[in-house]
Every structure is written in C-alpha cells, then in structure tokens.
Amino acid sequence: MGLMNDRLRDLYETYWDSYLEHIRFNPDLTAAFPFLIFVPKEYEAADFKVMFCGEETQGWGGEFENKPNVTVRNLQSIYNGFVNGNGYNSPYWNFQRRIISNHSHCGYIRNNIVKIGKKRQAGCDENIDRLTRKYFPVFKRELEILRPDLIIFLSGTGVYDWKIKLALGAFKKISMSDKFTFERLEFADPEIPHAIRLNHPAWLQRKRLYWPAINRLNRYMSDMQIDGKYNGSVTQ
C-alpha cells in the first residue's frame, strides 16, 4: 500500500476520535466528511511531485451519511476511487488534466486547503473550519508526509489568503502576471514547499484567461525541472 499511505492513515486516526466528538456528531453542524488522501503509487515513486490544492469540497462522503461507523479507510477509498479516478468534467478538473498531460512524468496528488466542507453546498462554513483547525489539524502534517516539490493553489484571493495563512503560517506574495493571479507564495516557514497560486479555473474560464493561465503554468513547471527532477530555481 505504500509508506505514505501508512503514515497518512496514522495521522488521520490520531485525530479521528476528536473529529467524531466535536464535528461529526456535533448537532450544531452540517459538515461533510473530511477529505482524506490516498496516495497512488505513481506519486510516491515520482522524482518530481506536484500537489494541486483547491478550496473545499461541495459535500463529501454522502454515501456514508447514515452509517454510524465510518472509518478513515472508508473515506480514503472514496478519494482513491473518485479523485485518483480524475473527478468530474469541469473547469477545475480539466485544468489539472491538461497540466498533467503536459508533464506526465511527474507525480500528482490533490488536496484542499479546507479539509472539511459543507455537507451539500459549495463554500466554507467558518464554524466548521474553526473546529477543523482545532480538532482535525492535519494539513501541514500532510505536506510533511507527501513532500511535494510544488504546491499549486487553485483558489481566489481574499478569504483564501487567510485560510492558507491559518494552515501554513505567514507568507508574502510575488506576482508574476498582470493579467490574472499567478503568484509565488514565499512562506516564513522554510519547510513549506515551493508554492504558487492561480485563480480558480472556473473564474479563469469566465474571464477567457483559462488557456493563458495553463500556458504560463506549463512554462513555470518546465523551468522547475531538468529531466523530470527538481531544478531548484525558477525563471520569474
């Protein structure tokens, strides 16, 4: 199954009882299940690892809603079947597919900056997110386990600046485009991997900036690699 998956399962199970008590069975919340990663073997074996990081789910794990004994394994199986199976036909998922097709030698994993979303709607419930950070604070530890060479945040500015800061600490933004959000995020914590942030692909598509953003990201990723391995420097 792989060392990364073993370590992720240990991480999630460390906080599982706390999650059940304070979020899952909290009568004041209508939270989805958490977005728990299952690592494909291609990612673990890759020399250059990329994490796409979105905003939050629009519901998750609804098939387990009426089952009392949902486990970490159950939720990782959803991720493995749906996310590793390439998700929906939508701007968000298609954007990633196009990047993957141009850099097929890399390993890819998907994550969300908000680990527990609403049960049936888009957007972030601030109360759920606050309790997640307190009782299920796994995002930064996921990075330590998954060791991506590059994180690509696909999110808007504003509230998601704050979400990223809450999860990973302070950072400064270096803009590399005057047409759309294409930023290098430099974190105060030197252990945080190389990270960039673009507008959400649905926004890019509405503004007719979808393909310019894909082309810019393709060039950036090529600059980061030599023979499929991390180069350590990027032309900005």
Secondary structure, 3 states (H helix, E strand, C coil): CCHHHHHHHHHHHHHHHHHHHHHHCCCCCCECCCCCCCCCHHHHHCCCEEEEEECCCECCCHHHCCCCCCCHHHHHHHHHHHHCCCCCCCHHHHHHHHHHHHCCCCEEEEEECCCCCECCCCCCCHHHHHHHHHHCCCHHHHHHHHCCCEEEEECCCCHHHHHHHHHHCCEEEEECCCCCCEEEEEECCCCCCEEEEECCHHHHHHCCCHHHHHHHHHHHHHHHEECCEECCCCCC
